[in-house]
C-alpha cells in the first residue's frame, strides 16, 4: 500500500469521525436559555416529609417548556424534592438527580411503576423525596415525553417520529432527540431555582428516557455528573441486535403488545432500517458507541435479566466504554425501573457522585467449567457484605422466562470469593456475579456483565 493510499484512507477516516456524535445537532445557546423555559411555579414550600415521617423536605411543583418540536410544545409537569435547608444553605456538592418518567405516571392510578413491587412503597417518594431527605441531594421527577396534542402512546410516537426521520433525513425527527433535549433543558431549569445550588445533574432514564440520557453525554458532558440507564442496550445497537438474533431469532420483537416504537420491531426490521446510509448516519450520531473514546460521564447501566426487549447478555457491549462504567443486572426483572435493587443502586450512585461513596469492583473474575460444574472466583477492591453467583439454566438460548438463582460465594483465607454450582451438559447457562455492600438499611449493588455458556451459545 502506497503512502498516498494510506493518506487517502486517513483523510476519509478523519472526515467520518468529524460527523460522529450528537453535539452538532444541538444549540447550546437554546439549551441554556432560561426565558423560554416559561416556568410556572404552583408550589414551593417546606413541609413534613411523607416519605420520612418526622423529617422536613422542600417540595416544588411547577411546569416548564423544554422545546417546541415540529409544531408540538413539550410542556412538562415537575416535582422537585430538596433538603429543607436549601434556601439558607444550598448543598455544596452542586449535584441534583433528574428522573424522567411516562406522561401517565401521575395521571393513571394503575401505572405499575408508581409502586415498588413487594414493598408497597411509592416509587416517587423513595427515589426522590427519600433521597433528598436521607442524602441531602435534590431530585427532580418530570414527565418526558409529556402529554402532547397527538393521539399516540409514547411508543407509537417514537415509531412515528423515526419514520419521519427516514422520510426527511432531518435528525431532529429522530425519536430520542427531543427526549435528550428535555433532559438537558431540565438541567437548565434546576440551575434557575433559588437555593438548590445546582451545577451538575445525574440523569436517570428508563427505556426511551435512558437512551435520551445516554445521548446527552455527547451533547453537554460538562453539566453531567453521571447517568443511570435502565432497560436499554447501553451502547452499540448493532451488537445488541446481533446478540438478540443469536438468542431469539430474526423475527422476535418486544413484548406481545403491539406498538410502533423501535424496540417493538423485530430484529430483522431493525437491521433493514439501520443497514442503510441514513440509518448508519443515525447510529453515528445517537449511539454512544461512536463517541466512546471521548465519553467521560460516569455511567451506571442497569438491565433486568428477563427484559423481553434484549438478549440476556446485552450489557456485554459496555466492555467498549472507555469512561467510568458500572453494571447492574437485576435477577428476574423485566422491563421496568420500579425495583428494590434499582432503588438501592440509584441511591448508591448518587451518594458515590455527590459524596464520594466508594464502590466495589470485581477484580480477577474467572470462570472454569468442568464436565458438570461451573466454578467462579473473584476479588474485590473494598470490603463488601456479600457476594452471590446468579445463574439461570435453559434448554436452548431463550432466557426471557428463566428463573434465576443466587448462590452465596464463600470468602477464602486470601480474600478471594469462590463458588461452584452444577452445570448439566444439556443446559445453556447465563451467569453473573453480584456484590452487595453498604449497610443493611442502605445497601448498594453492582454486578459483572451477564455471560452465557453452553450448547448453542
QUIVENFEN-V672253 format. One record per residue. N is the residue number from 1. SS is DSSP state (helix for helix, strand for strand, loop for the rest). PHI is phi in whole degrees, 0 to 359 (NA if undefined). Layout:
n=(N & N)
ss=(SS & SS)
phi=(PHI & PHI)
This chain:
n=(1 & 2 & 3 & 4 & 5 & 6 & 7 & 8 & 9 & 10 & 11 & 12 & 13 & 14 & 15 & 16 & 17 & 18 & 19 & 20 & 21 & 22 & 23 & 24 & 25 & 26 & 27 & 28 & 29 & 30 & 31 & 32 & 33 & 34 & 35 & 36 & 37 & 38 & 39 & 40 & 41 & 42 & 43 & 44 & 45 & 46 & 47 & 48 & 49 & 50 & 51 & 52 & 53 & 54 & 55 & 56 & 57 & 58 & 59 & 60 & 61 & 62 & 63 & 64 & 65 & 66 & 67 & 68 & 69 & 70 & 71 & 72 & 73 & 74 & 75 & 76 & 77 & 78 & 79 & 80 & 81 & 82 & 83 & 84 & 85 & 86 & 87 & 88 & 89 & 90 & 91 & 92 & 93 & 94 & 95 & 96 & 97 & 98 & 99 & 100 & 101 & 102 & 103 & 104 & 105 & 106 & 107 & 108 & 109 & 110 & 111 & 112 & 113 & 114 & 115 & 116 & 117 & 118 & 119 & 120 & 121 & 122 & 123 & 124 & 125 & 126 & 127 & 128 & 129 & 130 & 131 & 132 & 133 & 134 & 135 & 136 & 137 & 138 & 139 & 140 & 141 & 142 & 143 & 144 & 145 & 146 & 147 & 148 & 149 & 150 & 151 & 152 & 153 & 154 & 155 & 156 & 157 & 158 & 159 & 160 & 161 & 162 & 163 & 164 & 165 & 166 & 167 & 168 & 169 & 170 & 171 & 172 & 173 & 174 & 175 & 176 & 177 & 178 & 179 & 180 & 181 & 182 & 183 & 184 & 185 & 186 & 187 & 188 & 189 & 190 & 191 & 192 & 193 & 194 & 195 & 196 & 197 & 198 & 199 & 200 & 201 & 202 & 203 & 204 & 205 & 206 & 207 & 208 & 209 & 210 & 211 & 212 & 213 & 214 & 215 & 216 & 217 & 218 & 219 & 220 & 221 & 222 & 223 & 224 & 225 & 226 & 227 & 228 & 229 & 230 & 231 & 232 & 233 & 234 & 235 & 236 & 237 & 238 & 239 & 240 & 241 & 242 & 243 & 244 & 245 & 246 & 247 & 248 & 249 & 250 & 251 & 252 & 253 & 254 & 255 & 256 & 257 & 258 & 259 & 260 & 261 & 262 & 263 & 264 & 265 & 266 & 267 & 268 & 269 & 270 & 271 & 272 & 273 & 274 & 275 & 276 & 277 & 278 & 279 & 280 & 281 & 282 & 283 & 284 & 285 & 286 & 287 & 288 & 289 & 290 & 291 & 292 & 293 & 294 & 295 & 296 & 297 & 298 & 299 & 300 & 301 & 302 & 303 & 304 & 305 & 306 & 307 & 308 & 309 & 310 & 311 & 312 & 313 & 314 & 315 & 316 & 317 & 318 & 319 & 320 & 321 & 322 & 323 & 324 & 325 & 326 & 327 & 328 & 329 & 330 & 331 & 332 & 333 & 334 & 335 & 336 & 337 & 338 & 339 & 340 & 341 & 342 & 343 & 344 & 345 & 346 & 347 & 348 & 349 & 350 & 351 & 352 & 353 & 354 & 355 & 356 & 357 & 358 & 359 & 360 & 361 & 362 & 363 & 364 & 365 & 366 & 367 & 368 & 369 & 370 & 371 & 372 & 373 & 374 & 375 & 376 & 377 & 378 & 379 & 380 & 381 & 382 & 383 & 384 & 385 & 386 & 387 & 388 & 389 & 390 & 391 & 392 & 393 & 394 & 395 & 396 & 397 & 398 & 399 & 400 & 401 & 402 & 403 & 404 & 405 & 406 & 407 & 408 & 409 & 410 & 411 & 412 & 413 & 414 & 415 & 416 & 417 & 418 & 419 & 420 & 421 & 422 & 423 & 424 & 425 & 426 & 427 & 428 & 429 & 430 & 431 & 432 & 433 & 434 & 435 & 436 & 437 & 438 & 439 & 440 & 441 & 442 & 443 & 444 & 445 & 446 & 447 & 448 & 449 & 450 & 451 & 452 & 453 & 454 & 455 & 456 & 457)
ss=(loop & loop & helix & helix & helix & helix & helix & helix & helix & helix & helix & helix & helix & helix & helix & helix & helix & helix & loop & loop & loop & loop & helix & helix & helix & loop & loop & helix & helix & helix & helix & helix & loop & loop & helix & helix & helix & loop & loop & strand & strand & strand & strand & strand & strand & strand & strand & strand & loop & loop & loop & loop & loop & loop & loop & strand & strand & strand & strand & strand & strand & strand & strand & strand & strand & strand & strand & strand & strand & loop & loop & strand & strand & strand & strand & strand & strand & strand & strand & strand & strand & strand & strand & loop & loop & loop & loop & loop & loop & loop & loop & loop & loop & loop & strand & strand & strand & strand & strand & strand & strand & loop & loop & loop & loop & loop & loop & loop & loop & loop & loop & helix & helix & helix & strand & loop & loop & loop & loop & loop & loop & strand & helix & helix & helix & helix & helix & helix & helix & helix & helix & helix & helix & helix & helix & loop & loop & strand & strand & strand & strand & strand & strand & loop & loop & loop & loop & loop & loop & loop & loop & loop & loop & helix & helix & helix & helix & helix & helix & helix & helix & helix & helix & helix & helix & helix & helix & helix & loop & loop & helix & helix & helix & loop & loop & loop & helix & helix & helix & helix & helix & helix & helix & helix & helix & helix & helix & helix & helix & helix & helix & helix & loop & loop & loop & loop & loop & loop & loop & strand & strand & strand & strand & strand & strand & strand & loop & helix & helix & helix & helix & helix & helix & helix & helix & helix & loop & loop & loop & loop & helix & helix & helix & strand & strand & strand & strand & strand & strand & strand & loop & loop & loop & loop & loop & loop & helix & helix & helix & helix & helix & helix & helix & helix & helix & helix & helix & helix & loop & loop & loop & loop & loop & loop & loop & loop & loop & loop & loop & loop & loop & helix & helix & helix & loop & loop & helix & helix & helix & helix & helix & helix & helix & helix & loop & loop & helix & helix & helix & helix & helix & helix & helix & helix & helix & helix & loop & helix & helix & helix & helix & helix & helix & helix & loop & loop & loop & loop & strand & strand & strand & strand & strand & strand & loop & loop & loop & loop & loop & loop & loop & loop & loop & helix & helix & helix & helix & helix & helix & helix & loop & loop & loop & loop & strand & strand & strand & strand & strand & strand & loop & loop & loop & loop & loop & loop & loop & loop & loop & helix & helix & helix & helix & helix & helix & helix & helix & helix & helix & helix & helix & helix & helix & helix & helix & loop & loop & loop & loop & loop & loop & strand & strand & strand & strand & strand & strand & strand & strand & loop & loop & loop & strand & strand & strand & strand & strand & strand & strand & strand & loop & loop & loop & loop & loop & strand & strand & strand & strand & strand & strand & strand & strand & strand & loop & loop & loop & loop & loop & loop & loop & loop & loop & loop & strand & strand & strand & strand & loop & strand & strand & loop & loop & loop & loop & loop & strand & strand & strand & strand & strand & strand & loop & loop & loop & loop & loop & strand & strand & strand & strand & strand & strand & strand & strand & strand & strand & strand & strand & loop & loop & strand & strand & strand & strand & strand & strand & loop & loop & loop & strand & strand & strand & loop & loop & loop & loop)
phi=(NA & 281 & 299 & 293 & 294 & 299 & 297 & 295 & 298 & 297 & 297 & 297 & 295 & 298 & 297 & 299 & 285 & 290 & 252 & 249 & 91 & 269 & 304 & 292 & 267 & 241 & 257 & 298 & 299 & 290 & 295 & 270 & 296 & 266 & 296 & 284 & 293 & 50 & 286 & 238 & 269 & 268 & 201 & 210 & 212 & 265 & 213 & 297 & 280 & 283 & 279 & 229 & 307 & 97 & 259 & 240 & 216 & 270 & 242 & 238 & 242 & 204 & 230 & 209 & 255 & 269 & 187 & 244 & 248 & 48 & 86 & 247 & 273 & 268 & 246 & 252 & 283 & 222 & 240 & 241 & 241 & 218 & 306 & 299 & 270 & 298 & 297 & 274 & 220 & 300 & 303 & 291 & 289 & 70 & 247 & 228 & 263 & 231 & 251 & 264 & 215 & 289 & 296 & 267 & 301 & 263 & 268 & 251 & 303 & 273 & 302 & 292 & 269 & 285 & 231 & 283 & 305 & 70 & 236 & 75 & 281 & 284 & 302 & 298 & 297 & 277 & 287 & 241 & 297 & 298 & 296 & 300 & 287 & 285 & 252 & 69 & 240 & 298 & 226 & 251 & 242 & 215 & 273 & 207 & 299 & 279 & 295 & 237 & 283 & 211 & 275 & 214 & 297 & 299 & 288 & 292 & 298 & 299 & 294 & 299 & 292 & 293 & 297 & 297 & 299 & 290 & 285 & 255 & 77 & 273 & 295 & 289 & 280 & 303 & 303 & 262 & 301 & 292 & 292 & 300 & 302 & 296 & 294 & 292 & 289 & 296 & 297 & 302 & 304 & 297 & 292 & 269 & 280 & 296 & 88 & 279 & 65 & 283 & 244 & 221 & 227 & 253 & 272 & 238 & 214 & 252 & 60 & 303 & 289 & 293 & 295 & 301 & 295 & 291 & 297 & 301 & 295 & 265 & 252 & 219 & 296 & 295 & 257 & 253 & 276 & 170 & 221 & 231 & 243 & 233 & 66 & 228 & 271 & 75 & 221 & 68 & 300 & 294 & 294 & 299 & 293 & 297 & 295 & 296 & 299 & 298 & 264 & 242 & 98 & 287 & 263 & 282 & 251 & 274 & 298 & 295 & 297 & 262 & 225 & 261 & 295 & 304 & 293 & 273 & 275 & 294 & 301 & 299 & 294 & 300 & 297 & 293 & 289 & 268 & 273 & 222 & 305 & 289 & 299 & 291 & 298 & 296 & 299 & 301 & 265 & 238 & 262 & 303 & 306 & 279 & 241 & 298 & 291 & 249 & 278 & 250 & 291 & 302 & 226 & 259 & 254 & 243 & 222 & 281 & 294 & 245 & 291 & 288 & 278 & 224 & 295 & 296 & 255 & 302 & 288 & 303 & 296 & 288 & 296 & 282 & 293 & 266 & 275 & 294 & 228 & 235 & 246 & 216 & 263 & 247 & 295 & 64 & 268 & 265 & 263 & 204 & 244 & 275 & 202 & 299 & 290 & 292 & 302 & 299 & 290 & 299 & 297 & 301 & 293 & 297 & 298 & 297 & 283 & 270 & 238 & 81 & 304 & 288 & 246 & 285 & 237 & 265 & 254 & 54 & 288 & 227 & 221 & 232 & 249 & 264 & 296 & 218 & 219 & 242 & 245 & 237 & 228 & 202 & 237 & 231 & 275 & 223 & 299 & 232 & 264 & 193 & 231 & 228 & 262 & 264 & 222 & 212 & 253 & 221 & 268 & 115 & 220 & 245 & 258 & 296 & 250 & 291 & 253 & 266 & 238 & 249 & 247 & 296 & 265 & 259 & 273 & 272 & 299 & 271 & 92 & 284 & 265 & 215 & 204 & 230 & 231 & 299 & 220 & 302 & 296 & 265 & 242 & 267 & 240 & 254 & 210 & 201 & 252 & 248 & 250 & 247 & 214 & 90 & 261 & 302 & 274 & 217 & 282 & 227 & 225 & 224 & 219 & 281 & 287 & 293 & 236 & 243 & 215 & 126 & 302 & 80 & 269)
